[in-house]
Amino acid sequence: FIGYNHYRKQYVFHGMSIEGDEDASEGFGYGYRNGNEFKTVAKFGVDTNIVQHFIWRPATNSWNIESRPESNGKEGEIFLDMKLTATKTSSN
């Protein structure tokens, strides 16, 4: 679930998984929007975050999702790269 905190001017998300909220992030993190990109940051251990970039590609009507670890404020190598496309177009 994604919400927006108007006082802090930032997005907040609560992830849902089969593991529940027993990880370091407790299923909670922050999101930041910049143009066609939505970036989420969630705690993953004592000194590491997981950063996900959701990038809208209007030319191909698709999303790219890139996941990377972040340590000491620096993003590491992509460990998950997904492209999401519709299986068929809507007639509406």
N, C-alpha and C positions, 0 to 999 in steps of 0.2 A: 504494500500500500504506500502511496506517495502523497504527502501533504505539503503545505507551505506555511512556514512560520513568518507572519508579516512583521513581527517585532525584530526578528533577527535577519529578515530578508534572505532566507535560505530555505531550501527544500529539506524535508525530513522523510526518511523512508523506513518502513518496517518490513523486513523480508520474512517470508514464510517458507518453511521447509519441513521435511520429515524428521529432521533432527531436533526441531523445536528451537528454543532460544538458549541453548546451553553452551554456545560458542562464546568467544571473547566479545563479539559485537552485541551479544544478546539480541540478535536479529534487527539491530537498529543502526542507522547511519545517516549521513548527510548527502545532499545532492546539490549540484550547481549547474545552471543552464547557461550556455553561451552559443547563441545562434541555433544551429541544427544539432548541437551536441549537448547531451545530458550526462554529467559525470557523477558517479556515486562513490563515496568513500566509507568503508566500514572497517572497524578494528578486527584484526586477525592475529591474535597473539599479543605478547607483551610489547614488542617493538616493530610490528608489521601491520600494515593496512592492506586491504584489497581495494583496488581502484578499478571501476568499470566505466568504460566510455560507451554510451549508447549514441550512435551517430546516424542521423536520418539522411538518406541519400535520395533526394526528390527525383533526380534524373532516372533512377532505376526503381523508384517506388519501393525502397527496401531500407532495412536497418542493418548496421554493423554493430556488433557488441564485442568489445575488446577488454579482456581482464588481465590485470598486471598486479604484481606485489609492489608495495611501496615501503621503503625503509629509509629512515633518516631524511624524509622529505623528497626522496628521489624514486621515480617509477622505474621498475625493472622491466625485463623482457616480457612480451605478451605470452601468456600460457594458455589462453583461450581466445579464439577468434571465430565468431559466428556471423553468418549473414542470414537475415530473416527476410523472406519474401512471401507474398500472398500466393496461395495455391491456385486461385482463380480470381479474376476481377469481379467486382460487384456490379450488378446491372442497375443499381439504384442511382 
